[in-house]
Structures are given as C-alpha cells and as structure tokens.
Amino acid sequence: MRCVGCHALDGSGIVGPDIRPGEVLEKYASAEAMAAVVRDGIGEMPEFGSRLRDEEIVAVVAYVRGGLG
C-alpha cells in the first residue's frame, strides 16, 4: 500500500526505481542493507522506520527479495 505510489504494483517503478529482482538485488545484496534503506530512507526515498514496525520492514524486504510475490 505504501510502496505502490512510487514503485508500482509490480515493482517496475513510477517515480521510484524498479525494485523487481535484478538490479535492486545487486545494489543491496543483503537483506540488512535493503532493510536499512526502507527504515532510514535514501535519496528521494522517505524513511519508513517511524511508520512501520521492524516486523513490517522485514516483511517488505522479504517480499521484494522474493520476487514481489
């Protein structure tokens, strides 16, 4: 729900980058690095650490790393 506005329902990107498997997994090889981006934000991406519980951040990262589905 919070990611779709920037990354599209399929992860292909609208104003945010494509987060489908491939380049995003190369850039953020570890789940911890990806979780830090979701939690703390980076560049144009806002932080979600104040809006999502740790378990939710882990779930978002698992969803993205698992191929968005």
Backbone as JSON, one array per atom type, in Angstrom:
{
  "sequence": "MRCVGCHALDGSGIVGPDIRPGEVLEKYASAEAMAAVVRDGIGEMPEFGSRLRDEEIVAVVAYVRGGLG",
  "N": [[0.83, -1.19, 0.0], [1.94, 1.27, 0.8], [4.09, 1.45, -0.86], [3.39, 1.3, -3.53], [2.66, 3.74, -4.81], [5.05, 4.92, -5.61], [6.66, 2.83, -6.58], [5.1, 1.2, -8.18], [2.57, -1.35, -8.68], [3.61, -3.76, -9.61], [6.25, -3.43, -9.05], [7.81, -2.18, -10.94], [8.38, 0.5, -11.03], [7.56, 3.95, -10.82], [7.73, 6.87, -10.01], [9.67, 6.16, -8.32], [12.51, 3.89, -8.24], [12.82, 0.86, -10.22], [12.07, -2.03, -8.52], [12.04, -4.69, -8.91], [13.32, -8.08, -8.98], [16.79, -8.29, -9.75], [18.6, -5.62, -10.67], [18.15, -4.23, -8.23], [18.67, -6.18, -6.31], [21.32, -6.63, -6.79], [22.41, -4.18, -6.09], [21.71, -3.95, -3.41], [22.76, -6.3, -1.81], [22.45, -7.69, 0.59], [19.87, -8.57, 2.91], [19.82, -7.0, 5.15], [20.99, -4.58, 4.34], [19.07, -3.69, 2.53], [16.89, -3.46, 4.23], [17.77, -1.35, 5.82], [17.59, 0.78, 4.04], [14.81, 0.92, 3.64], [14.02, 1.44, 6.27], [15.51, 3.8, 7.0], [15.49, 5.46, 4.8], [16.69, 6.94, 1.7], [18.25, 9.16, -0.49], [15.74, 10.16, -2.66], [13.89, 8.49, -1.53], [11.68, 8.21, 1.14], [12.0, 7.79, 4.74], [10.82, 4.92, 6.47], [10.92, 3.94, 8.95], [9.73, 5.17, 11.11], [7.11, 4.7, 10.65], [6.59, 2.07, 10.16], [6.61, -1.08, 11.81], [9.37, -3.07, 13.0], [8.98, -5.74, 12.22], [7.31, -5.42, 10.04], [8.96, -4.09, 8.25], [10.85, -6.09, 7.79], [9.13, -7.89, 6.5], [8.48, -6.45, 4.16], [10.98, -6.31, 2.92], [11.48, -9.06, 2.55], [9.43, -9.65, 0.77], [10.13, -8.09, -1.5], [12.71, -9.16, -2.05], [11.96, -11.73, -2.58], [10.9, -11.72, -5.09], [8.64, -10.18, -5.4], [6.25, -11.45, -4.7]],
  "CA": [[0.0, 0.0, 0.0], [2.78, 2.47, 0.89], [5.16, 1.4, -1.87], [2.82, 1.31, -4.88], [2.65, 5.08, -5.4], [6.36, 5.22, -6.2], [7.3, 1.68, -7.22], [4.08, 0.49, -8.98], [2.07, -2.6, -8.12], [4.51, -4.85, -10.0], [7.62, -3.08, -8.69], [8.54, -1.66, -12.11], [8.77, 1.89, -10.8], [6.81, 5.09, -11.37], [8.7, 7.92, -9.68], [10.74, 5.44, -7.64], [13.17, 2.94, -9.13], [12.37, -0.52, -10.4], [12.53, -2.85, -7.39], [11.92, -6.1, -9.23], [14.62, -8.76, -8.89], [17.78, -7.88, -10.73], [19.48, -4.53, -10.24], [17.98, -3.89, -6.8], [19.34, -7.21, -5.51], [22.75, -6.41, -6.96], [22.77, -2.98, -5.34], [21.52, -4.24, -1.98], [22.97, -7.74, -1.79], [21.98, -8.3, 1.84], [18.56, -8.15, 3.41], [20.06, -5.95, 6.13], [21.22, -3.33, 3.61], [17.78, -3.27, 1.98], [16.06, -3.04, 5.37], [18.25, -0.04, 6.24], [17.03, 1.76, 3.1], [13.39, 1.05, 3.96], [13.91, 2.04, 7.6], [16.13, 5.12, 7.13], [15.36, 6.24, 3.57], [17.92, 7.28, 0.98], [17.92, 10.0, -1.65], [14.33, 10.55, -2.77], [13.02, 7.58, -0.78], [11.49, 8.62, 2.55], [12.2, 6.75, 5.76], [9.6, 4.28, 6.94], [11.18, 3.43, 10.29], [8.79, 5.76, 12.07], [5.75, 4.33, 10.26], [6.47, 0.6, 10.1], [7.28, -1.86, 12.85], [10.5, -3.86, 12.49], [8.45, -6.93, 11.55], [6.77, -5.0, 8.75], [10.11, -3.81, 7.38], [11.35, -7.41, 7.41], [8.18, -8.45, 5.54], [8.64, -5.71, 2.9], [12.25, -6.76, 2.33], [11.28, -10.44, 2.09], [8.55, -9.57, -0.42], [10.94, -7.6, -2.63], [13.77, -10.13, -2.34], [11.33, -12.97, -3.05], [10.35, -11.54, -6.44], [7.38, -9.43, -5.3], [5.06, -12.28, -4.68]],
  "C": [[0.88, 1.26, 0.0], [3.81, 2.55, -0.23], [4.64, 1.63, -3.3], [2.88, 2.68, -5.55], [3.95, 5.45, -6.09], [6.93, 4.06, -7.01], [6.36, 0.85, -8.09], [3.72, -0.85, -8.34], [3.01, -3.76, -8.43], [5.97, -4.57, -9.68], [8.43, -2.45, -9.8], [8.95, -0.2, -11.99], [7.87, 2.88, -11.51], [7.72, 6.29, -11.19], [9.88, 7.31, -8.92], [11.36, 4.44, -8.6], [12.47, 1.59, -9.2], [12.94, -1.34, -9.25], [12.31, -4.34, -7.65], [13.29, -6.76, -9.13], [15.54, -8.36, -10.04], [18.67, -6.82, -10.12], [19.35, -4.22, -8.75], [18.68, -4.92, -5.91], [20.86, -7.13, -5.66], [23.22, -5.24, -6.11], [22.7, -3.21, -3.83], [21.56, -5.75, -1.8], [22.45, -8.41, -0.52], [20.61, -7.74, 2.22], [18.73, -6.99, 4.4], [20.26, -4.6, 5.45], [19.9, -2.8, 3.05], [16.86, -2.78, 3.09], [16.47, -1.65, 5.85], [17.69, 1.05, 5.33], [15.56, 1.99, 3.4], [13.24, 1.81, 5.28], [14.34, 3.51, 7.61], [15.91, 6.03, 5.93], [16.72, 6.49, 2.94], [17.52, 8.1, -0.24], [16.47, 10.45, -1.62], [13.39, 9.67, -1.94], [12.92, 8.04, 0.67], [11.8, 7.47, 3.49], [10.85, 6.2, 6.17], [9.77, 3.7, 8.34], [10.25, 3.98, 11.34], [7.34, 5.36, 11.78], [5.5, 2.83, 10.21], [7.19, -0.02, 11.28], [8.42, -2.66, 12.21], [10.02, -5.08, 11.71], [7.9, -6.59, 10.17], [7.89, -4.69, 7.77], [10.71, -5.13, 6.9], [10.44, -8.03, 6.35], [8.3, -7.76, 4.18], [9.9, -6.2, 2.18], [12.11, -8.19, 1.79], [10.43, -10.48, 0.82], [9.35, -9.13, -1.64], [11.99, -8.62, -3.03], [13.21, -11.44, -2.88], [10.68, -12.81, -4.42], [9.0, -10.86, -6.47], [6.15, -10.34, -5.37], [5.26, -13.63, -4.16]]
}
